[in-house]
Amino acid sequence: MDIKQISKIALENVLDNYWGFLDGLLLDLGCGQSPYHKKTLKHVNEQIGLDLHKDNGVDVVADAHNLPFKSETFDSVFCSQVIEHVEYPEHVVDEIGRIIKVGGKLILSAPFMFPKHSDPFDYHRFTDIKLERMLKKAGFDVTIQRKNLGAFGVLALFMAYILPLTILIKSLIYPMLWIDKRKRDKNDAFACDWIFLAQKNKFRKTDSF
């Protein structure tokens, strides 16, 4: 295992608990090569992958700031580790609120304490408070909020990025990950990523496309 992938693997483990939350027609927003396609397809009727560039698994090439769909088209939206790469994340979340049906379901994840990546298109980091406010403004009620990696996991991640990965350093990192996995960390000051499950409420007014 590439030790620098610890946050990615941990995030996948968290998401594996929630694929059943999605149903109906799904938009995989910022899908890349659609690494979760097989997992989501077990729970939805149909899915559309959208990204800014054409790639395997991309059905629609478009900018997330201006989604080319009519209002209230989708039953579900999955958007993982994407909004840190857009210039105006609030607008993108508003667009998700527009194209999803009333009662529709959203899984959104975004980084908080994570090294800069995908340079030069890495613009933002998000606290849980900011993400919750963005979702509420877009017409969503949050049903579940989870962190990916707590204080020990974040420390292990940054050690993996900063220090030479000697046997000694690895012998420190792996116990930290073990502690992080088993310790119920209620301190919201430390999190690698935030994962939100939300549902669009009936009070959201959507403009026609």
C-alpha positions as CSV (number, residue, x, y, z in Angstrom):
1,M,0.0,0.0,0.0
2,D,1.2,3.5,-0.9
3,I,1.1,5.1,2.6
4,K,0.3,8.5,1.1
5,Q,-3.0,6.9,-0.1
6,I,-4.2,6.3,3.5
7,S,-6.8,9.1,3.4
8,K,-8.2,7.9,0.1
9,I,-8.5,4.3,1.3
10,A,-10.1,5.5,4.6
11,L,-12.6,7.7,2.7
12,E,-13.6,4.7,0.5
13,N,-14.2,2.7,3.6
14,V,-16.5,5.4,5.0
15,L,-18.4,5.7,1.7
16,D,-18.9,2.0,1.5
17,N,-21.4,2.4,4.4
18,Y,-23.7,4.7,2.5
19,W,-24.1,3.6,-1.1
20,G,-27.6,2.4,-0.3
21,F,-28.6,6.0,0.4
22,L,-28.5,6.7,-3.4
23,D,-31.3,5.6,-5.7
24,G,-33.1,6.4,-9.0
25,L,-31.3,8.5,-11.6
26,L,-27.8,9.4,-10.3
27,L,-25.4,12.2,-11.3
28,D,-21.8,11.4,-10.5
29,L,-20.5,15.0,-10.5
30,G,-16.8,15.3,-11.1
31,C,-16.6,11.6,-11.8
32,G,-13.1,11.4,-13.4
33,Q,-12.7,7.7,-14.4
34,S,-15.8,6.8,-12.4
35,P,-14.0,4.6,-9.8
36,Y,-17.2,4.1,-7.8
37,H,-19.4,3.1,-10.8
38,K,-19.8,-0.6,-9.9
39,K,-20.7,0.2,-6.3
40,T,-23.2,2.9,-7.0
41,L,-24.8,0.9,-9.9
42,K,-26.0,-1.7,-7.4
43,H,-28.3,0.8,-5.9
44,V,-29.5,3.2,-8.7
45,N,-31.5,2.7,-11.9
46,E,-29.2,4.7,-14.1
47,Q,-26.2,7.0,-13.6
48,I,-24.6,9.8,-15.6
49,G,-20.9,10.7,-15.1
50,L,-20.0,14.4,-15.6
51,D,-16.6,15.9,-15.7
52,L,-14.8,18.9,-17.1
53,H,-12.7,16.7,-19.4
54,K,-13.5,13.6,-21.4
55,D,-12.2,10.4,-19.8
56,N,-13.3,6.8,-19.4
57,G,-16.6,6.9,-17.5
58,V,-17.5,10.4,-18.5
59,D,-20.8,10.7,-20.2
60,V,-21.2,14.5,-20.2
61,V,-18.4,17.0,-20.5
62,A,-19.4,20.2,-18.7
63,D,-18.5,22.8,-16.1
64,A,-20.0,22.1,-12.7
65,H,-20.8,25.8,-12.3
66,N,-23.4,25.5,-15.1
67,L,-24.8,22.1,-15.2
68,P,-26.6,21.3,-18.6
69,F,-29.7,19.8,-17.1
70,K,-33.2,20.9,-16.4
71,S,-34.2,21.7,-12.8
72,E,-35.2,18.7,-10.7
73,T,-33.8,16.1,-13.1
74,F,-31.9,13.7,-10.8
75,D,-33.0,11.6,-7.8
76,S,-29.5,11.4,-6.4
77,V,-26.1,13.2,-6.8
78,F,-22.7,11.9,-5.7
79,C,-19.9,14.6,-5.5
80,S,-16.7,13.4,-3.8
81,Q,-13.5,15.5,-3.5
82,V,-14.6,17.8,-6.2
83,I,-15.6,21.2,-4.9
84,E,-12.1,22.1,-3.7
85,H,-11.2,22.2,-7.4
86,V,-13.8,24.7,-8.5
87,E,-13.5,28.5,-8.2
88,Y,-17.0,29.0,-6.8
89,P,-18.0,26.0,-4.7
90,E,-21.1,27.7,-3.3
91,H,-22.4,28.2,-6.8
92,V,-21.7,24.5,-7.6
93,V,-23.7,23.4,-4.6
94,D,-26.5,25.7,-5.6
95,E,-26.5,24.1,-9.0
96,I,-26.7,20.6,-7.4
97,G,-29.7,21.9,-5.4
98,R,-31.3,23.1,-8.7
99,I,-30.9,19.9,-10.7
100,I,-31.9,17.5,-7.9
101,K,-35.6,16.6,-7.2
102,V,-37.4,17.5,-4.0
103,G,-36.6,14.6,-1.6
104,G,-33.5,13.8,-3.7
105,K,-30.3,12.6,-2.0
106,L,-26.8,13.9,-2.1
107,I,-23.5,12.4,-0.9
108,L,-20.9,15.2,-0.7
109,S,-17.3,14.9,0.5
110,A,-14.6,17.6,0.7
111,P,-11.2,18.0,2.3
112,F,-10.4,20.0,5.4
113,M,-6.9,19.1,6.6
114,F,-5.2,17.7,3.5
115,P,-2.0,18.7,1.5
116,K,-2.3,20.7,-1.6
117,H,-2.9,18.5,-4.7
118,S,-3.8,18.6,-8.4
119,D,-1.9,21.9,-8.6
120,P,-2.8,24.5,-9.9
121,F,-6.5,23.7,-9.5
122,D,-6.7,23.2,-5.8
123,Y,-8.5,26.3,-4.4
124,H,-10.3,25.5,-1.1
125,R,-10.5,23.6,2.2
126,F,-13.8,23.4,4.1
127,T,-14.8,23.2,7.8
128,D,-17.9,21.1,8.6
129,I,-19.7,24.4,9.5
130,K,-19.0,25.9,6.1
131,L,-20.2,22.8,4.3
132,E,-23.4,22.6,6.3
133,R,-24.2,26.2,5.6
134,M,-23.6,25.8,1.9
135,L,-26.0,22.8,1.9
136,K,-28.7,24.5,3.8
137,K,-28.5,27.6,1.6
138,A,-28.9,25.3,-1.4
139,G,-32.1,23.7,0.1
140,F,-30.7,20.6,1.7
141,D,-31.3,19.0,5.1
142,V,-28.3,17.2,6.5
143,T,-29.1,13.7,7.6
144,I,-25.6,12.3,8.4
145,Q,-22.3,14.1,8.9
146,R,-19.0,12.0,9.2
147,K,-15.3,12.8,9.3
148,N,-12.6,10.9,7.5
149,L,-9.7,10.4,9.8
150,G,-9.4,12.2,13.1
151,A,-6.5,13.8,14.9
152,F,-4.2,10.8,14.9
153,G,-5.0,10.0,11.3
154,V,-4.3,13.6,10.2
155,L,-1.0,13.5,12.0
156,A,-0.1,10.2,10.3
157,L,-1.0,11.6,6.9
158,F,1.1,14.7,7.3
159,M,4.0,12.6,8.6
160,A,3.7,10.4,5.4
161,Y,3.9,13.5,3.2
162,I,6.7,15.4,5.1
163,L,9.1,12.9,6.5
164,P,11.2,10.3,4.6
165,L,9.3,7.0,4.8
166,T,11.9,5.0,6.7
167,I,11.1,1.9,8.7
168,L,11.1,4.0,11.8
169,I,8.6,6.5,10.5
170,K,6.3,3.8,9.2
171,S,6.5,2.1,12.6
172,L,5.0,5.3,14.0
173,I,2.4,6.0,11.3
174,Y,0.7,2.6,11.4
175,P,0.0,2.6,15.2
176,M,-1.4,6.1,14.8
177,L,-3.8,4.9,12.1
178,W,-4.8,2.0,14.3
179,I,-5.5,4.3,17.2
180,D,-7.4,6.7,14.9
181,K,-9.7,3.9,13.6
182,R,-10.6,2.7,17.1
183,K,-10.8,6.0,19.0
184,R,-14.1,7.8,18.8
185,D,-12.7,11.3,18.1
186,K,-15.4,13.8,18.9
187,N,-13.1,16.8,18.4
188,D,-14.2,18.5,15.2
189,A,-11.0,20.6,15.1
190,F,-9.2,17.7,13.3
191,A,-10.5,15.9,10.2
192,C,-8.9,15.0,6.9
193,D,-12.2,15.1,5.0
194,W,-15.9,15.7,5.8
195,I,-18.7,13.5,4.4
196,F,-22.3,14.8,4.3
197,L,-25.4,12.9,3.4
198,A,-28.3,15.4,2.7
199,Q,-31.8,15.5,1.3
200,K,-33.3,18.3,-0.7
201,N,-36.2,19.8,1.2
202,K,-39.6,20.9,-0.2
203,F,-39.0,24.6,0.5
204,R,-36.2,24.9,-2.1
205,K,-37.4,27.0,-5.1
206,T,-35.8,26.0,-8.3
207,D,-35.7,28.1,-11.4
208,S,-36.4,26.4,-14.7
209,F,-33.4,25.6,-16.9
